[in-house]
Amino acid sequence: MFHLNLFIMKKQMMLFATVTTFSVVFAISLVMGRFYSPEGPLFLWESTTHDFGVIEKGNPAEHQFYFTNDGDVPLIISGAKASCGCTVANYSKVPIAPGKQGFVTVRYDAAKVGVFIKTITISANTGKKSIMLTLKGEVKSAE
C-alpha cells in the first residue's frame, strides 16, 4: 500500500511540474510577443495582381498598387524592376512610416496584340528577398 501511494504521489508531482513548466513558458512567450516585436517594416498590399481586361493596342494602361506599412519601423522601397521594357514602374521614394500608405504605379505600353502577363519585382528593407506584383490582360487591335 505504501508503494502504491508513493507511485501516485510521484505521478502527481510530475504532472504538476509539467503543467507549471508549460505555464511559465507560455506566459513568457506572451510577454515577449507583446513587448518585443522584431518585425521591422512589413508590406500589407491591397492587391498584388491587376487584370486590365481587354485594352486597345497603342493605348498604354496604368494601375496603382497601394500598400500599408504594417511594421514597426519605416519601410523603404529600393527598387522596382519590370520583367520587360514594355512595363515601367514608379514608386514611393520617401520612407513610409508605420501605419502609413505608399504606392507603386505601373504603366504597360500595350504595343503588341495578344494576352500578356507581366511582373514587377519590388525590393525593400522588409527582410524578404522581394515582392512580385503582376499585371495581366489582353491587347486587341483598334480595328
KOLZABA-960955 format. One record per residue (C-alpha): residue number from 1; residue in one letter; chain; z, y, x. Coordinates in nm, 4 decimals, decimal comma, padded with zeros to 6 digits, m for minus. Each point is the difference from the previous one (the first is absolute). Layout:
<pts>
{nr=NUM; rest=A; kette=A; w=Z; v=Y; u=X};
...
</pts>
This chain:
<pts>
{nr=1; rest=M; kette=A; w=00,0000; v=00,0000; u=00,0000};
{nr=2; rest=F; kette=A; w=00,0838; v=00,2352; u=00,2843};
{nr=3; rest=H; kette=A; w=m00,3435; v=m00,0588; u=00,1610};
{nr=4; rest=L; kette=A; w=m00,1769; v=00,0701; u=m00,3272};
{nr=5; rest=N; kette=A; w=00,1805; v=00,3326; u=m00,0437};
{nr=6; rest=L; kette=A; w=m00,0794; v=00,0939; u=00,3622};
{nr=7; rest=F; kette=A; w=m00,3664; v=m00,0870; u=m00,0553};
{nr=8; rest=I; kette=A; w=m00,0187; v=00,2163; u=m00,3164};
{nr=9; rest=M; kette=A; w=00,1767; v=00,2859; u=00,1758};
{nr=10; rest=K; kette=A; w=m00,2470; v=m00,0129; u=00,2910};
{nr=11; rest=K; kette=A; w=m00,2925; v=00,0116; u=m00,2428};
{nr=12; rest=Q; kette=A; w=00,1500; v=00,2988; u=m00,1798};
{nr=13; rest=M; kette=A; w=00,0565; v=00,1824; u=00,3299};
{nr=14; rest=M; kette=A; w=m00,3615; v=m00,0655; u=00,1085};
{nr=15; rest=L; kette=A; w=m00,1299; v=00,1258; u=m00,3344};
{nr=16; rest=F; kette=A; w=00,2169; v=00,3122; u=00,0241};
{nr=17; rest=A; kette=A; w=m00,1172; v=00,0692; u=00,3574};
{nr=18; rest=T; kette=A; w=m00,3653; v=m00,0453; u=m00,0972};
{nr=19; rest=V; kette=A; w=00,0240; v=00,2290; u=m00,3042};
{nr=20; rest=T; kette=A; w=00,1874; v=00,2632; u=00,2019};
{nr=21; rest=T; kette=A; w=m00,2585; v=m00,0069; u=00,2810};
{nr=22; rest=F; kette=A; w=m00,2934; v=00,0364; u=m00,2391};
{nr=23; rest=S; kette=A; w=00,1776; v=00,2822; u=m00,1845};
{nr=24; rest=V; kette=A; w=00,0581; v=00,1943; u=00,3221};
{nr=25; rest=V; kette=A; w=m00,3602; v=m00,0498; u=00,1166};
{nr=26; rest=F; kette=A; w=m00,1318; v=00,1105; u=m00,3404};
{nr=27; rest=A; kette=A; w=00,2226; v=00,3107; u=m00,0018};
{nr=28; rest=I; kette=A; w=m00,1130; v=00,0981; u=00,3509};
{nr=29; rest=S; kette=A; w=m00,3669; v=m00,0416; u=m00,0909};
{nr=30; rest=L; kette=A; w=00,0470; v=00,2232; u=m00,3074};
{nr=31; rest=V; kette=A; w=00,1713; v=00,2708; u=00,2029};
{nr=32; rest=M; kette=A; w=m00,2568; v=m00,0129; u=00,2808};
{nr=33; rest=G; kette=A; w=m00,2883; v=00,0149; u=m00,2468};
{nr=34; rest=R; kette=A; w=00,1484; v=00,2947; u=m00,1827};
{nr=35; rest=F; kette=A; w=00,0979; v=00,2145; u=00,3011};
{nr=36; rest=Y; kette=A; w=m00,2524; v=m00,1022; u=00,2655};
{nr=37; rest=S; kette=A; w=m00,3670; v=m00,0213; u=m00,0836};
{nr=38; rest=P; kette=A; w=m00,2259; v=m00,0591; u=00,2998};
{nr=39; rest=E; kette=A; w=m00,2966; v=00,0414; u=m00,2333};
{nr=40; rest=G; kette=A; w=m00,1732; v=00,3037; u=00,1549};
{nr=41; rest=P; kette=A; w=m00,3051; v=00,1479; u=m00,1733};
{nr=42; rest=L; kette=A; w=m00,1539; v=m00,2113; u=m00,2741};
{nr=43; rest=F; kette=A; w=m00,3260; v=00,0371; u=m00,1987};
{nr=44; rest=L; kette=A; w=00,0252; v=m00,0412; u=m00,3766};
{nr=45; rest=W; kette=A; w=m00,3612; v=00,0193; u=m00,1226};
{nr=46; rest=E; kette=A; w=m00,1014; v=00,0772; u=m00,3578};
{nr=47; rest=S; kette=A; w=m00,2988; v=m00,2259; u=00,0714};
{nr=48; rest=T; kette=A; w=m00,1737; v=m00,1370; u=00,3098};
{nr=49; rest=T; kette=A; w=m00,3307; v=m00,0842; u=m00,1717};
{nr=50; rest=H; kette=A; w=m00,2429; v=00,2207; u=m00,1907};
{nr=51; rest=D; kette=A; w=m00,3042; v=m00,1169; u=m00,1970};
{nr=52; rest=F; kette=A; w=m00,2614; v=00,2744; u=m00,0427};
{nr=53; rest=G; kette=A; w=m00,1926; v=m00,2172; u=m00,2443};
{nr=54; rest=V; kette=A; w=m00,3694; v=00,0937; u=m00,0044};
{nr=55; rest=I; kette=A; w=m00,0993; v=00,3130; u=00,1922};
{nr=56; rest=E; kette=A; w=m00,3396; v=00,1596; u=00,0522};
{nr=57; rest=K; kette=A; w=m00,1749; v=m00,0272; u=00,3359};
{nr=58; rest=G; kette=A; w=00,0260; v=00,3220; u=00,1995};
{nr=59; rest=N; kette=A; w=00,3049; v=00,1288; u=m00,1905};
{nr=60; rest=P; kette=A; w=00,3034; v=m00,0411; u=00,2275};
{nr=61; rest=A; kette=A; w=00,3142; v=m00,1257; u=m00,1710};
{nr=62; rest=E; kette=A; w=00,3526; v=00,1057; u=00,0911};
{nr=63; rest=H; kette=A; w=00,3438; v=m00,1384; u=m00,0760};
{nr=64; rest=Q; kette=A; w=00,3491; v=00,1081; u=00,0932};
{nr=65; rest=F; kette=A; w=00,2620; v=m00,2678; u=00,0697};
{nr=66; rest=Y; kette=A; w=00,3588; v=00,1249; u=m00,0466};
{nr=67; rest=F; kette=A; w=00,3145; v=m00,1402; u=00,1564};
{nr=68; rest=T; kette=A; w=00,3688; v=00,0830; u=00,0148};
{nr=69; rest=N; kette=A; w=00,2144; v=m00,0338; u=00,3102};
{nr=70; rest=D; kette=A; w=00,2575; v=m00,2469; u=m00,1327};
{nr=71; rest=G; kette=A; w=00,1775; v=m00,0165; u=00,3367};
{nr=72; rest=D; kette=A; w=00,2816; v=00,1974; u=00,1546};
{nr=73; rest=V; kette=A; w=m00,1849; v=00,1946; u=00,2739};
{nr=74; rest=P; kette=A; w=m00,3261; v=00,2016; u=m00,0003};
{nr=75; rest=L; kette=A; w=m00,3223; v=m00,2017; u=m00,0238};
{nr=76; rest=I; kette=A; w=m00,2831; v=00,1019; u=00,2355};
{nr=77; rest=I; kette=A; w=m00,3564; v=m00,1245; u=m00,0412};
{nr=78; rest=S; kette=A; w=m00,1637; v=m00,0244; u=00,3411};
{nr=79; rest=G; kette=A; w=m00,3466; v=m00,1076; u=m00,1099};
{nr=80; rest=A; kette=A; w=m00,2357; v=m00,1148; u=m00,2731};
{nr=81; rest=K; kette=A; w=m00,2957; v=m00,2107; u=00,1111};
{nr=82; rest=A; kette=A; w=m00,2777; v=m00,0976; u=m00,2410};
{nr=83; rest=S; kette=A; w=m00,1846; v=m00,3318; u=00,0258};
{nr=84; rest=C; kette=A; w=m00,3348; v=00,1810; u=00,0344};
{nr=85; rest=G; kette=A; w=m00,1544; v=00,3428; u=00,0465};
{nr=86; rest=C; kette=A; w=m00,0806; v=00,0285; u=m00,3714};
{nr=87; rest=T; kette=A; w=00,3674; v=00,0603; u=m00,0770};
{nr=88; rest=V; kette=A; w=00,2078; v=00,2945; u=00,1211};
{nr=89; rest=A; kette=A; w=00,3773; v=00,0349; u=m00,0367};
{nr=90; rest=N; kette=A; w=00,2254; v=00,3033; u=00,0088};
{nr=91; rest=Y; kette=A; w=00,3796; v=m00,0242; u=m00,0229};
{nr=92; rest=S; kette=A; w=00,3284; v=00,1909; u=m00,0036};
{nr=93; rest=K; kette=A; w=00,0316; v=00,1411; u=00,3529};
{nr=94; rest=V; kette=A; w=00,3609; v=00,1192; u=m00,0295};
{nr=95; rest=P; kette=A; w=00,3002; v=m00,2370; u=00,0023};
{nr=96; rest=I; kette=A; w=00,0891; v=m00,1177; u=m00,3518};
{nr=97; rest=A; kette=A; w=00,3741; v=00,0373; u=m00,0620};
{nr=98; rest=P; kette=A; w=00,1926; v=m00,2810; u=m00,1715};
{nr=99; rest=G; kette=A; w=m00,0665; v=00,0061; u=m00,3749};
{nr=100; rest=K; kette=A; w=m00,3030; v=00,2288; u=00,0354};
{nr=101; rest=Q; kette=A; w=m00,3645; v=m00,0776; u=m00,0744};
{nr=102; rest=G; kette=A; w=m00,3046; v=m00,0104; u=00,2282};
{nr=103; rest=F; kette=A; w=m00,3657; v=m00,0917; u=m00,0381};
{nr=104; rest=V; kette=A; w=m00,3060; v=m00,1607; u=00,1527};
{nr=105; rest=T; kette=A; w=m00,3312; v=00,1356; u=m00,1298};
{nr=106; rest=V; kette=A; w=m00,3010; v=m00,2278; u=00,0418};
{nr=107; rest=R; kette=A; w=m00,3651; v=00,0939; u=m00,0456};
{nr=108; rest=Y; kette=A; w=m00,2781; v=m00,2611; u=m00,0301};
{nr=109; rest=D; kette=A; w=m00,3567; v=00,1309; u=00,0578};
{nr=110; rest=A; kette=A; w=m00,1785; v=m00,2364; u=m00,2464};
{nr=111; rest=A; kette=A; w=m00,3191; v=m00,0035; u=00,2070};
{nr=112; rest=K; kette=A; w=m00,0903; v=m00,3686; u=m00,0528};
{nr=113; rest=V; kette=A; w=m00,0611; v=m00,1800; u=m00,3285};
{nr=114; rest=G; kette=A; w=00,2155; v=m00,3042; u=m00,0683};
{nr=115; rest=V; kette=A; w=00,3564; v=m00,1231; u=m00,0356};
{nr=116; rest=F; kette=A; w=00,2423; v=00,1222; u=00,2665};
{nr=117; rest=I; kette=A; w=00,3519; v=m00,0665; u=00,1216};
{nr=118; rest=K; kette=A; w=00,1277; v=00,2353; u=00,2695};
{nr=119; rest=T; kette=A; w=00,3390; v=00,0107; u=00,1686};
{nr=120; rest=I; kette=A; w=00,1998; v=00,2757; u=00,1626};
{nr=121; rest=T; kette=A; w=00,2692; v=m00,0990; u=00,2474};
{nr=122; rest=I; kette=A; w=00,3003; v=00,2330; u=00,0031};
{nr=123; rest=S; kette=A; w=00,2223; v=00,0159; u=00,3085};
{nr=124; rest=A; kette=A; w=00,3456; v=00,1557; u=m00,0267};
{nr=125; rest=N; kette=A; w=00,3520; v=m00,0166; u=00,1402};
{nr=126; rest=T; kette=A; w=00,1089; v=m00,2552; u=m00,2622};
{nr=127; rest=G; kette=A; w=00,0509; v=m00,2914; u=00,2369};
{nr=128; rest=K; kette=A; w=m00,2743; v=m00,2029; u=m00,1677};
{nr=129; rest=K; kette=A; w=m00,3219; v=m00,0366; u=00,1931};
{nr=130; rest=S; kette=A; w=m00,2123; v=00,1794; u=m00,2611};
{nr=131; rest=I; kette=A; w=m00,0678; v=00,0475; u=m00,3696};
{nr=132; rest=M; kette=A; w=m00,3392; v=m00,0845; u=m00,1505};
{nr=133; rest=L; kette=A; w=m00,1466; v=00,2088; u=m00,2821};
{nr=134; rest=T; kette=A; w=m00,3054; v=m00,1359; u=m00,1849};
{nr=135; rest=L; kette=A; w=m00,2906; v=00,1686; u=m00,1785};
{nr=136; rest=K; kette=A; w=m00,2455; v=m00,1957; u=m00,2093};
{nr=137; rest=G; kette=A; w=m00,2797; v=00,0594; u=m00,2437};
{nr=138; rest=E; kette=A; w=m00,3726; v=m00,0177; u=m00,0484};
{nr=139; rest=V; kette=A; w=m00,2655; v=00,2543; u=00,0947};
{nr=140; rest=K; kette=A; w=m00,3078; v=00,0119; u=m00,2246};
{nr=141; rest=S; kette=A; w=m00,3150; v=00,2024; u=00,0468};
{nr=142; rest=A; kette=A; w=m00,0448; v=00,3138; u=m00,2096};
{nr=143; rest=E; kette=A; w=m00,3130; v=m00,1347; u=m00,1744};
</pts>
